[in-house]
Amino acid sequence: MGKSKVSIVKTDPQPDFPAIRQAVEKAINLIGGIEDLIKPGKKVLLNPSWVAPPTEPEKGCITQAEVTRAVADIVQEMGARAIIAESAAVGVDSEKVIEASGYGQLRESGYEVIDLKKTAKIMIPVPGWKVFKEIESHPLVREADVIVSLPKMKTHDQTEITCAIKKLKGLLSDQYKRMMHQEGLFEGVVDLLAAVQPQLTIVDAIYCQEGLGPVFGKPVEMDLILAGKDLVAVDAVCGRIMDFAPEEIQLTKIAAARGLGTHKTEEIAIVGEPLEKVRRRFLRSIEDSPVQVEGFNLIHGGITCTGCRNTVMSALVDMRNADQLMYLPGVTVVTGDPAIPPFVPTESIVTVGKCVPEGKRGQRYVRGCPPNNVYVVQAIIGEKGKAKRMYAEGDLDSTKQK
């Protein structure tokens, strides 16, 4: 079996649409073209990232509309039907993301741009499942002949990076997005990958984010387009561009172990720009302006994975951004199964994540693997106030876990 091909193409700084179209075409040609996937009359679902505002391209949050348009044009020129479809994060109105970005203009120009939150739901079985025997998605996902993942390359406050695999969460119903965090995000996302089986990914790495992505990270202009038919290999290469070793990225490790692609360097052929020429160390989420408050304690057990570690740090940053750090003194947050100092009052302990043994969870336990930031914040605040949501609409109760 041959190596998985991943192409890397460099654009000019601040590329316009013709330059982006040219880069996308080159990236596709370098992996051998897509004539084996895209056939006349076929229904092709293009799945960009619309996680949340900000929508400006230079902020590096959502997939740039020009990248999606370039792929849609190529698909349509090949005689297939291109359908742009996605749903934003829980509590975020996808239509507002569309309207505030170039996707609104694409819709007005006649492109099919669909907010999946407004469509029906359907259960899709998961072959070789680990967490979910079936997932709740949408009929369009089931009906598509080809699914193309169009992610934005960013760091992530729970999964280290988000790219072709992680962004597939936008194909889920909001209920199942929440359930992913409750039952197991890493294996759950890989279940999703196994269920929907995208056959191609084209990565928007023009404007990216480092630090506290996927929404509040620091913008980084990389001016890159990547492409590949093995999503695991593409994510592994994107991780290496950001200077993450393959074994640091849990999603690619798990997906590779389940036979859904490869993350091994020796099994991936990089074509186009050499990796070393475009590599740049991205600031990790845990390194991005960490919060330190006197009287607040954070204790991680040895079994704690990066998911809960990063989630807690990101939740603390959310509290700082929301001017809620006054609730931290006197609180001890615990993940995993560490030894708790005997002088710490039981009522002041907030335990986070599935890895905390049942007998040690206490009254202020936050369920999840890892949980969403907002539930960690609310557990810290307790009855003293309400957690402020950073980019979703409505209060916590409107999207509470079920």
KOLPA-58290 format. One line per field, with one value per residue (C-alpha): residue in one letter; x, y, z; chain. Coordinates in pm, 1 decimal, always signed. Layout:
BEGIN
r: (a, ...);
px: (X, ...);
py: (Y, ...);
pz: (Z, ...);
c: (A, ...);
***
This chain:
BEGIN
r: (m, g, k, s, k, v, s, i, v, k, t, d, p, q, p, d, f, p, a, i, r, q, a, v, e, k, a, i, n, l, i, g, g, i, e, d, l, i, k, p, g, k, k, v, l, l, n, p, s, w, v, a, p, p, t, e, p, e, k, g, c, i, t, q, a, e, v, t, r, a, v, a, d, i, v, q, e, m, g, a, r, a, i, i, a, e, s, a, a, v, g, v, d, s, e, k, v, i, e, a, s, g, y, g, q, l, r, e, s, g, y, e, v, i, d, l, k, k, t, a, k, i, m, i, p, v, p, g, w, k, v, f, k, e, i, e, s, h, p, l, v, r, e, a, d, v, i, v, s, l, p, k, m, k, t, h, d, q, t, e, i, t, c, a, i, k, k, l, k, g, l, l, s, d, q, y, k, r, m, m, h, q, e, g, l, f, e, g, v, v, d, l, l, a, a, v, q, p, q, l, t, i, v, d, a, i, y, c, q, e, g, l, g, p, v, f, g, k, p, v, e, m, d, l, i, l, a, g, k, d, l, v, a, v, d, a, v, c, g, r, i, m, d, f, a, p, e, e, i, q, l, t, k, i, a, a, a, r, g, l, g, t, h, k, t, e, e, i, a, i, v, g, e, p, l, e, k, v, r, r, r, f, l, r, s, i, e, d, s, p, v, q, v, e, g, f, n, l, i, h, g, g, i, t, c, t, g, c, r, n, t, v, m, s, a, l, v, d, m, r, n, a, d, q, l, m, y, l, p, g, v, t, v, v, t, g, d, p, a, i, p, p, f, v, p, t, e, s, i, v, t, v, g, k, c, v, p, e, g, k, r, g, q, r, y, v, r, g, c, p, p, n, n, v, y, v, v, q, a, i, i, g, e, k, g, k, a, k, r, m, y, a, e, g, d, l, d, s, t, k, q, k);
px: (+0.0, +135.2, +187.8, -90.1, -32.5, -69.6, -6.6, +111.9, +75.7, +193.9, -5.3, +97.7, +30.8, -333.2, -438.9, -741.3, -990.7, -801.0, -487.8, -685.3, -851.8, -511.4, -370.3, -667.4, -632.9, -261.4, -315.7, -572.0, -350.4, -54.7, -250.2, -341.6, -665.2, -1016.7, -1170.4, -1191.8, -1423.8, -1619.0, -1844.3, -2110.1, -2446.6, -2307.6, -2410.0, -2102.3, -2133.8, -1875.0, -1835.3, -1653.5, -1613.9, -1868.4, -1798.2, -1877.2, -1789.8, -1554.2, -1619.7, -1349.8, -1097.4, -796.7, -925.6, -870.2, -1184.0, -1407.4, -1319.3, -1266.6, -1558.0, -1323.1, -1166.3, -1507.7, -1614.1, -1303.7, -1381.2, -1749.4, -1658.3, -1422.7, -1684.8, -1951.1, -1719.8, -1676.4, -2052.1, -2136.8, -2367.7, -2185.2, -2377.8, -2216.7, -2354.7, -2252.3, -2384.6, -2221.6, -2139.6, -2410.5, -2588.8, -2454.3, -2691.1, -2542.8, -2741.4, -2566.4, -2229.9, -2344.4, -2483.6, -2176.6, -1931.3, -1874.7, -2112.4, -2404.9, -2272.0, -2222.6, -2585.8, -2702.1, -2492.9, -2676.0, -2454.9, -2635.4, -2551.8, -2739.9, -2764.4, -2790.6, -2958.1, -3264.8, -3286.4, -3432.3, -3236.1, -3149.9, -2958.9, -2650.1, -2488.5, -2122.1, -1914.0, -1665.4, -1804.2, -1638.6, -1870.4, -2173.0, -2341.1, -2514.3, -2499.7, -2761.6, -2688.4, -2892.8, -3038.8, -2809.6, -2506.2, -2645.4, -2751.7, -2424.8, -2218.0, -1901.6, -1825.2, -1539.5, -1404.2, -1300.5, -1144.9, -956.8, -616.3, -608.7, -498.6, -779.4, -835.9, -933.2, -789.3, -456.6, -545.8, -865.1, -855.8, -1014.5, -1133.2, -1242.7, -1441.3, -1673.8, -1863.3, -2049.3, -2233.4, -2388.9, -2710.1, -2658.5, -2771.9, -2499.4, -2239.1, -2314.3, -2313.6, -1965.5, -1833.5, -2025.1, -1938.7, -1594.8, -1486.2, -1181.7, -1329.2, -1664.9, -1520.9, -1346.1, -1681.5, -1817.0, -1530.6, -1605.7, -1976.0, -1961.3, -1636.0, -1523.5, -1320.5, -1132.4, -1014.1, -888.7, -750.2, -777.2, -449.7, -430.5, -522.0, -494.2, -513.7, -267.3, -314.6, -672.3, -839.2, -1083.3, -1244.6, -1030.7, -686.6, -426.3, -439.4, -144.2, -110.9, +38.4, -84.1, -117.9, -364.9, -336.3, -518.8, -540.9, -774.1, -661.3, -794.1, -577.0, -262.0, -364.0, -427.0, -93.6, +83.3, -104.1, +2.0, +363.3, +339.4, +230.8, +521.5, +315.8, +462.2, +217.8, +184.6, +72.4, -249.1, -493.3, -747.7, -498.4, -353.3, -697.7, -818.2, -500.7, -531.9, -884.2, -763.0, -912.8, -588.5, -225.0, -41.4, +302.4, +559.7, +710.4, +370.4, +290.5, +424.7, +428.1, +417.8, +451.5, +616.2, +867.1, +743.3, +1051.0, +998.1, +650.3, +679.3, +616.3, +571.6, +218.4, +151.0, -29.7, -360.5, -218.0, +61.1, -170.6, -174.7, -247.7, -454.4, -296.0, -502.7, -391.5, -603.6, -703.5, -557.6, -547.1, -444.6, -404.1, -377.5, -131.2, -411.7, -544.0, -525.0, -472.2, -848.8, -930.0, -603.2, -665.5, -1037.4, -976.1, -712.6, -943.3, -1233.8, -1016.9, -935.7, -1310.1, -1360.8, -1093.0, -1250.7, -1588.6, -1451.1, -1538.2, -1201.1, -1336.2, -1500.1, -1168.5, -1012.7, -1093.2, -1166.4, -960.1, -1017.2, -917.7, -881.4, -788.1, -706.6, -441.4, -379.6, -584.4, -409.5, -594.3, -633.3, -848.3, -1217.2, -1433.1, -1697.9, -1440.9, -1335.6, -1457.0, -1384.4, -1369.8, -1391.9, -1470.9, -1131.8, -1216.4, -1311.6, -1679.5, -1609.9, -1410.5, -1636.6, -1820.4, -2108.5, -1935.0, -1856.2, -1847.1, -1927.7, -1759.8, -1463.3, -1379.5, -1675.9, -1752.4, -1579.2, -1899.9, -1992.3, -1652.8, -1700.3, -2048.7, -1922.8, -1652.3, -1899.0, -2162.2, -2463.8, -2280.1, -2362.1, -2400.9, -2132.1, -2113.1, -2109.0, -1829.8, -1974.0, -2298.3, -2633.9, -2871.3, -2797.5, -2648.9, -2987.8, -3079.8, -2811.6, -2766.9, -2644.8, -2903.9);
py: (+0.0, +343.8, +636.9, +882.9, +1199.6, +1539.8, +1854.0, +2187.9, +2497.0, +2847.5, +3152.4, +3514.7, +3719.9, +3828.9, +3632.7, +3738.4, +3490.7, +3416.3, +3338.7, +3115.2, +2935.1, +2874.3, +2740.5, +2506.1, +2371.2, +2314.5, +2139.1, +1907.3, +1833.1, +1748.9, +1467.4, +1319.0, +1501.5, +1419.8, +1266.9, +937.8, +1104.8, +1374.5, +1242.2, +1421.3, +1425.0, +1335.4, +1522.6, +1667.4, +1807.1, +2077.0, +2113.8, +2433.7, +2549.5, +2802.4, +2749.3, +3108.8, +3472.1, +3646.5, +3601.6, +3831.1, +3622.1, +3777.3, +3660.9, +3298.1, +3159.5, +3023.3, +2872.4, +3159.0, +3176.8, +3217.9, +2877.0, +2711.9, +2895.5, +2775.2, +2413.6, +2457.5, +2600.4, +2311.7, +2055.0, +2219.6, +2246.3, +1870.5, +1829.2, +1752.8, +1938.1, +2133.7, +2185.6, +2399.5, +2283.0, +2321.5, +2409.1, +2643.2, +2557.0, +2488.4, +2813.1, +2991.3, +3098.1, +2962.5, +3214.5, +3501.9, +3350.7, +3317.6, +3670.3, +3831.4, +3648.6, +3586.2, +3289.5, +3529.9, +3666.7, +3313.3, +3233.8, +3552.2, +3457.7, +3127.8, +2884.1, +2631.6, +2738.1, +2538.6, +2584.4, +2225.3, +2339.4, +2421.3, +2075.2, +1746.7, +1500.0, +1138.6, +865.8, +728.8, +400.6, +398.0, +101.8, -18.0, +227.8, +299.3, +558.8, +599.3, +306.0, +568.5, +945.5, +1210.4, +1404.5, +1522.4, +1356.7, +1560.0, +1401.0, +1053.8, +1133.2, +1292.0, +1086.2, +1260.9, +1462.0, +1712.2, +1850.6, +2216.5, +2304.2, +2601.3, +2510.1, +2621.1, +2523.9, +2411.5, +2455.8, +2089.5, +1880.4, +2063.4, +2127.4, +2137.1, +2052.6, +1805.2, +1553.0, +1773.1, +2012.4, +1729.5, +1800.2, +2061.4, +1771.7, +1669.8, +1787.6, +2020.8, +1745.2, +1512.6, +1789.6, +1815.5, +1439.3, +1418.5, +1618.1, +1409.9, +1064.1, +1107.0, +1374.2, +1203.0, +859.9, +1024.2, +1244.5, +941.5, +758.7, +1048.8, +1018.2, +647.6, +716.1, +990.4, +883.8, +1203.4, +1123.1, +1449.5, +1743.5, +2082.1, +2288.9, +2665.1, +2757.1, +3110.6, +3289.5, +3054.9, +3077.8, +2987.4, +2981.3, +2969.7, +2854.2, +2766.5, +3109.7, +3333.2, +3240.6, +3482.1, +3521.4, +3389.9, +3441.3, +3124.5, +3159.9, +2784.9, +2546.8, +2174.1, +1880.8, +1505.7, +1207.1, +1065.3, +1301.3, +1147.4, +1206.0, +1563.8, +1643.0, +1486.2, +1709.3, +2019.0, +1930.2, +1902.0, +2240.6, +2381.1, +2188.1, +1923.0, +1573.9, +1315.1, +1145.9, +1474.6, +1482.8, +1241.2, +1248.8, +1137.8, +869.5, +726.2, +746.7, +576.9, +302.2, +234.7, +199.4, +524.1, +662.8, +703.1, +953.9, +798.8, +1023.8, +740.7, +652.1, +1004.7, +1161.1, +1540.9, +1703.6, +2069.5, +2293.8, +2116.7, +2084.7, +2250.6, +2555.6, +2626.4, +2494.8, +2745.1, +2665.8, +2763.3, +2881.1, +2603.5, +2683.7, +2605.8, +2859.6, +3143.7, +3394.2, +3142.8, +3266.8, +3281.6, +3400.6, +3394.1, +3156.2, +2941.5, +2594.1, +2362.0, +1999.0, +1755.0, +1381.8, +1174.4, +1018.1, +1354.7, +1391.7, +1712.8, +1743.3, +1826.1, +2010.6, +2244.7, +2276.7, +2400.6, +2649.7, +2774.5, +2804.1, +3020.6, +3247.2, +3268.3, +3382.4, +3646.6, +3771.7, +3784.7, +3970.0, +3676.0, +3598.3, +3717.6, +3374.5, +3184.2, +3245.3, +2961.1, +2713.5, +2404.6, +2244.3, +1878.1, +1658.8, +1293.5, +1117.4, +1315.9, +1314.3, +1596.6, +1789.7, +1722.9, +2092.0, +2159.6, +2183.6, +1930.4, +2191.1, +2406.1, +2129.6, +2125.2, +1794.6, +1782.2, +1497.6, +1129.7, +1025.6, +1140.2, +819.9, +804.8, +801.4, +1126.2, +1337.1, +1525.0, +1767.1, +2006.6, +1754.9, +1848.9, +1553.8, +1516.9, +1393.4, +1675.6, +1895.9, +2227.7, +2524.9, +2691.1, +2401.4, +2419.4, +2793.7, +2744.1, +2478.8, +2718.0, +3003.1, +2781.9, +2966.1, +3299.5, +3389.5, +3269.1, +3177.7, +3415.1, +3245.6, +3368.5, +3335.6, +3137.2, +3304.7, +3256.1, +3151.4, +2823.5, +2660.6, +2704.4, +2456.0, +2256.8, +1900.8, +1627.6);
pz: (+0.0, -94.2, +134.7, +213.8, +11.3, +174.5, -27.8, +108.0, -112.3, -24.6, -132.6, -148.6, +166.7, +204.3, -106.1, -308.8, -453.1, -779.1, -576.4, -339.4, -630.2, -788.1, -459.5, -408.2, -763.3, -714.6, -381.4, -542.7, -842.5, -617.4, -450.4, -788.6, -857.9, -739.6, -1051.5, -861.9, -607.4, -790.3, -1066.4, -1273.8, -1102.5, -761.1, -445.7, -271.1, +81.0, +152.8, +528.1, +637.1, +997.6, +1125.9, +1495.7, +1603.8, +1540.5, +1476.8, +1107.1, +963.6, +765.2, +936.9, +1278.9, +1174.0, +1339.2, +1060.3, +724.2, +480.8, +237.0, -59.7, +12.1, +23.0, -292.7, -476.4, -386.7, -477.5, -816.9, -891.7, -788.6, -1003.2, -1301.7, -1274.6, -1315.3, -952.7, -714.7, -443.1, -118.5, +151.5, +487.4, +851.1, +1196.1, +1445.1, +1806.9, +2064.2, +2145.2, +1837.0, +1558.4, +1234.8, +1032.7, +1208.6, +1117.7, +756.2, +738.7, +892.7, +666.8, +299.0, +311.2, +297.8, -30.4, -163.0, -84.3, -257.7, -561.9, -598.3, -407.6, -188.4, +167.3, +430.9, +806.5, +928.2, +1249.7, +1040.4, +882.3, +1002.4, +1215.0, +1150.2, +1331.9, +1154.7, +1269.0, +1370.8, +1248.0, +1508.5, +1763.9, +2098.2, +2257.0, +2030.9, +1858.4, +1645.2, +1616.1, +1549.4, +1233.2, +934.3, +621.4, +394.4, +561.4, +497.4, +140.4, +24.4, -219.0, -103.9, +210.4, +196.2, +523.3, +485.4, +820.6, +955.1, +1101.0, +1466.3, +1812.8, +2041.5, +2413.8, +2461.5, +2178.2, +2120.2, +1754.4, +1551.0, +1185.1, +942.8, +1204.1, +1494.3, +1276.3, +1175.1, +1498.2, +1294.1, +1127.5, +1460.5, +1620.0, +1917.0, +2153.5, +2031.6, +2040.9, +2413.7, +2455.1, +2300.5, +2596.2, +2847.7, +2719.5, +2565.6, +2320.8, +2171.2, +2100.3, +2022.8, +1748.6, +1600.7, +1609.2, +1405.5, +1157.9, +1117.9, +1067.2, +802.7, +630.6, +452.1, +143.9, +103.8, +307.8, +193.5, +477.7, +505.6, +673.0, +536.2, +858.7, +1156.1, +1537.3, +1808.2, +2184.6, +2307.5, +1988.7, +1841.9, +1889.7, +2111.9, +1982.6, +1852.7, +1471.0, +1271.9, +897.3, +743.5, +380.7, +326.0, +163.3, +233.8, +77.4, +119.7, +103.8, +438.9, +707.2, +976.6, +772.0, +691.1, +1057.4, +1149.9, +895.7, +1018.0, +1369.8, +1258.0, +1084.2, +1422.3, +1580.4, +1758.2, +1753.0, +1611.6, +1950.9, +2110.6, +1907.4, +2070.5, +1787.0, +1522.3, +1751.3, +1825.3, +1465.1, +1338.6, +1600.0, +1471.4, +1112.9, +982.5, +843.8, +937.5, +1156.2, +1113.7, +950.0, +748.0, +599.9, +476.0, +155.3, +175.9, -168.6, -257.2, -1.1, +226.9, +584.5, +732.4, +514.4, +653.1, +1008.7, +1287.8, +1654.0, +1758.9, +2110.9, +2297.8, +2461.0, +2802.1, +2741.8, +2644.4, +2934.1, +3214.4, +3508.4, +3854.1, +4150.4, +4513.3, +4719.8, +4420.7, +4380.7, +4079.4, +4128.6, +3838.1, +3893.0, +3697.7, +3491.9, +3375.5, +2998.1, +2804.7, +2752.8, +3115.8, +3176.4, +2885.9, +2959.6, +3312.6, +3197.6, +2923.8, +3170.6, +3393.6, +3100.1, +3026.9, +3385.9, +3345.6, +3023.7, +3198.1, +3505.0, +3731.8, +3889.4, +4226.4, +4259.2, +4251.6, +4597.8, +4834.1, +4552.8, +4468.2, +4125.9, +4096.8, +3786.7, +3771.3, +4098.3, +4286.7, +4658.8, +4813.0, +5091.6, +5419.6, +5498.5, +5188.9, +5291.5, +5108.3, +5025.5, +4842.5, +4600.2, +4238.3, +4064.9, +3686.2, +3436.9, +3405.0, +3540.1, +3893.4, +4081.8, +4172.5, +4546.0, +4522.0, +4301.5, +4575.7, +4539.8, +4300.7, +4030.1, +3659.7, +3438.8, +3099.5, +2901.4, +2886.2, +2986.0, +2821.4, +2979.4, +3094.6, +3325.0, +3492.9, +3543.7, +3690.3, +3933.2, +4053.0, +4098.2, +4257.9, +4395.2, +4407.0, +4046.3, +3688.4, +3441.0, +3147.8, +2809.4, +2587.2, +2236.4, +2257.6, +2299.3, +2590.9, +2946.3, +3063.7, +3116.2, +2749.2, +2642.9, +2960.9, +2953.4, +2933.8);
c: (A, A, A, A, A, A, A, A, A, A, A, A, A, A, A, A, A, A, A, A, A, A, A, A, A, A, A, A, A, A, A, A, A, A, A, A, A, A, A, A, A, A, A, A, A, A, A, A, A, A, A, A, A, A, A, A, A, A, A, A, A, A, A, A, A, A, A, A, A, A, A, A, A, A, A, A, A, A, A, A, A, A, A, A, A, A, A, A, A, A, A, A, A, A, A, A, A, A, A, A, A, A, A, A, A, A, A, A, A, A, A, A, A, A, A, A, A, A, A, A, A, A, A, A, A, A, A, A, A, A, A, A, A, A, A, A, A, A, A, A, A, A, A, A, A, A, A, A, A, A, A, A, A, A, A, A, A, A, A, A, A, A, A, A, A, A, A, A, A, A, A, A, A, A, A, A, A, A, A, A, A, A, A, A, A, A, A, A, A, A, A, A, A, A, A, A, A, A, A, A, A, A, A, A, A, A, A, A, A, A, A, A, A, A, A, A, A, A, A, A, A, A, A, A, A, A, A, A, A, A, A, A, A, A, A, A, A, A, A, A, A, A, A, A, A, A, A, A, A, A, A, A, A, A, A, A, A, A, A, A, A, A, A, A, A, A, A, A, A, A, A, A, A, A, A, A, A, A, A, A, A, A, A, A, A, A, A, A, A, A, A, A, A, A, A, A, A, A, A, A, A, A, A, A, A, A, A, A, A, A, A, A, A, A, A, A, A, A, A, A, A, A, A, A, A, A, A, A, A, A, A, A, A, A, A, A, A, A, A, A, A, A, A, A, A, A, A, A, A, A, A, A, A, A, A, A, A, A, A, A, A, A, A, A, A, A, A, A, A, A, A, A, A, A, A, A, A, A, A, A, A, A, A, A, A, A, A, A, A, A, A, A, A, A, A, A, A, A, A, A, A, A);
***
